Amino acid sequence: MLFKVFILNIGVFSCATAVIMIKASTEHVLLLAAYRQLVAALVLAPLFIRDIRRFKQQYSWSRCLRSVGPGIALGLHFITWNYGARMTLAANASLIVNMVPVVMPFFIFFLTRELVNKKEVVGTIVALAGVFILGTADFHIGQETFSGDLMCFVSMLLFALYLALGRRNRDIPSIWLYLVPLYLTGGIFCLLVSPLFITPFRWYTPGNLLYVLGLGIIPTIVGHSILNFSMKRLRGQVVAIANLGQFVYAGIMAFFCLQEIPEMVFYIAAFFIIIGAVVVIQHTVNKKLT
């Protein structure tokens, strides 16, 4: 169990690197969303082919098609988040996107009939206290930010749905048989949508190509793959709370990589989020050990 939690922590850290590379890149965010998923699908294709041969008796077209819905949800999450974050204040976007632990229990219950326990409720409340401290410090409600707030809220729902579907589909015999079609679907979906905003087929600078490759390997192959693996092996609310650590990791990396100095509210929010995660994870570990 401790090993699974350690792996989950690596996944959360890997996902947090995405914001650093997106900020450093000058490429359109919609194309970054499309190509990072296509890169992931291409790199993981050999594992997909290997596992098709290994599990040919258990894997069918019907199971393959179960990756399509989560793939579209992930693609829509990337699109709505990238645009929503630009249409509202940073505090609003940060608060809304980190509300996943609030809605995750509902998705998990309706999809798998899994209920949260008392310790998970306590840990969720503590962690969300940190999220609200972070967001309400500069949160602003107004007509000028309403559209962006709404889009960020939709993005948050899509991310929670995407993760919950990963838990529902945990019976697929190999994680790669689930994820490769998922990444391929999400990448193609974003690529098909991109002509509405920008021309996708053109020359790309070497620097932006490196960022696309980095986004495909670190936050997607490593980060999102581990999140989905964890949804198969751990309780959904454990993953949702641990994922709040992205905010903490991203803040630390932004300090060293982008010279962005966090305000005091960052440290207060980080404290509550870490304590909430410890409560939930410690209960899960102790329960497994007993």
ChimeraX attribute file (.defattr): number of C-alpha atoms within 10 A of each C-alpha:
attribute: neighborCount
match mode: 1-to-1
recipient: residues
	/A:1	15
	/A:2	14
	/A:3	8
	/A:4	15
	/A:5	20
	/A:6	10
	/A:7	18
	/A:8	26
	/A:9	20
	/A:10	16
	/A:11	27
	/A:12	26
	/A:13	23
	/A:14	23
	/A:15	26
	/A:16	25
	/A:17	21
	/A:18	21
	/A:19	18
	/A:20	17
	/A:21	19
	/A:22	19
	/A:23	12
	/A:24	14
	/A:25	18
	/A:26	13
	/A:27	17
	/A:28	16
	/A:29	18
	/A:30	23
	/A:31	22
	/A:32	27
	/A:33	28
	/A:34	28
	/A:35	25
	/A:36	26
	/A:37	30
	/A:38	26
	/A:39	22
	/A:40	26
	/A:41	27
	/A:42	15
	/A:43	15
	/A:44	18
	/A:45	18
	/A:46	13
	/A:47	15
	/A:48	21
	/A:49	13
	/A:50	13
	/A:51	17
	/A:52	18
	/A:53	10
	/A:54	13
	/A:55	14
	/A:56	11
	/A:57	8
	/A:58	12
	/A:59	18
	/A:60	12
	/A:61	7
	/A:62	8
	/A:63	16
	/A:64	16
	/A:65	14
	/A:66	18
	/A:67	25
	/A:68	19
	/A:69	16
	/A:70	27
	/A:71	26
	/A:72	22
	/A:73	24
	/A:74	28
	/A:75	31
	/A:76	22
	/A:77	24
	/A:78	23
	/A:79	22
	/A:80	22
	/A:81	25
	/A:82	19
	/A:83	16
	/A:84	25
	/A:85	21
	/A:86	15
	/A:87	19
	/A:88	23
	/A:89	19
	/A:90	14
	/A:91	17
	/A:92	25
	/A:93	25
	/A:94	19
	/A:95	22
	/A:96	22
	/A:97	23
	/A:98	24
	/A:99	20
	/A:100	24
	/A:101	25
	/A:102	17
	/A:103	15
	/A:104	22
	/A:105	21
	/A:106	18
	/A:107	21
	/A:108	23
	/A:109	14
	/A:110	12
	/A:111	15
	/A:112	14
	/A:113	12
	/A:114	15
	/A:115	15
	/A:116	18
	/A:117	11
	/A:118	11
	/A:119	16
	/A:120	23
	/A:121	18
	/A:122	15
	/A:123	25
	/A:124	24
	/A:125	18
	/A:126	20
	/A:127	29
	/A:128	24
	/A:129	18
	/A:130	24
	/A:131	25
	/A:132	18
	/A:133	18
	/A:134	23
	/A:135	23
	/A:136	14
	/A:137	12
	/A:138	13
	/A:139	18
	/A:140	16
	/A:141	12
	/A:142	10
	/A:143	9
	/A:144	12
	/A:145	17
	/A:146	16
	/A:147	14
	/A:148	22
	/A:149	27
	/A:150	17
	/A:151	24
	/A:152	29
	/A:153	23
	/A:154	19
	/A:155	28
	/A:156	23
	/A:157	20
	/A:158	23
	/A:159	23
	/A:160	28
	/A:161	24
	/A:162	23
	/A:163	26
	/A:164	27
	/A:165	24
	/A:166	25
	/A:167	22
	/A:168	18
	/A:169	20
	/A:170	17
	/A:171	13
	/A:172	20
	/A:173	17
	/A:174	18
	/A:175	20
	/A:176	22
	/A:177	23
	/A:178	27
	/A:179	27
	/A:180	28
	/A:181	21
	/A:182	26
	/A:183	33
	/A:184	25
	/A:185	26
	/A:186	31
	/A:187	28
	/A:188	18
	/A:189	19
	/A:190	24
	/A:191	22
	/A:192	12
	/A:193	18
	/A:194	19
	/A:195	13
	/A:196	9
	/A:197	10
	/A:198	11
	/A:199	11
	/A:200	18
	/A:201	9
	/A:202	6
	/A:203	7
	/A:204	10
	/A:205	11
	/A:206	9
	/A:207	13
	/A:208	18
	/A:209	16
	/A:210	13
	/A:211	21
	/A:212	24
	/A:213	18
	/A:214	19
	/A:215	29
	/A:216	27
	/A:217	21
	/A:218	21
	/A:219	24
	/A:220	26
	/A:221	25
	/A:222	20
	/A:223	26
	/A:224	21
	/A:225	23
	/A:226	23
	/A:227	26
	/A:228	25
	/A:229	22
	/A:230	23
	/A:231	24
	/A:232	21
	/A:233	15
	/A:234	19
	/A:235	18
	/A:236	25
	/A:237	29
	/A:238	26
	/A:239	25
	/A:240	25
	/A:241	29
	/A:242	24
	/A:243	24
	/A:244	26
	/A:245	22
	/A:246	21
	/A:247	20
	/A:248	21
	/A:249	18
	/A:250	19
	/A:251	22
	/A:252	17
	/A:253	17
	/A:254	18
	/A:255	13
	/A:256	10
	/A:257	12
	/A:258	13
	/A:259	10
	/A:260	12
	/A:261	12
	/A:262	12
	/A:263	9
	/A:264	9
	/A:265	15
	/A:266	19
	/A:267	15
	/A:268	15
	/A:269	22
	/A:270	22
	/A:271	16
	/A:272	20
	/A:273	27
	/A:274	19
	/A:275	16
	/A:276	27
	/A:277	26
	/A:278	17
	/A:279	20
	/A:280	24
	/A:281	25
	/A:282	16
	/A:283	18
	/A:284	19
	/A:285	14
	/A:286	11
	/A:287	10
	/A:288	10
	/A:289	9
	/A:290	5
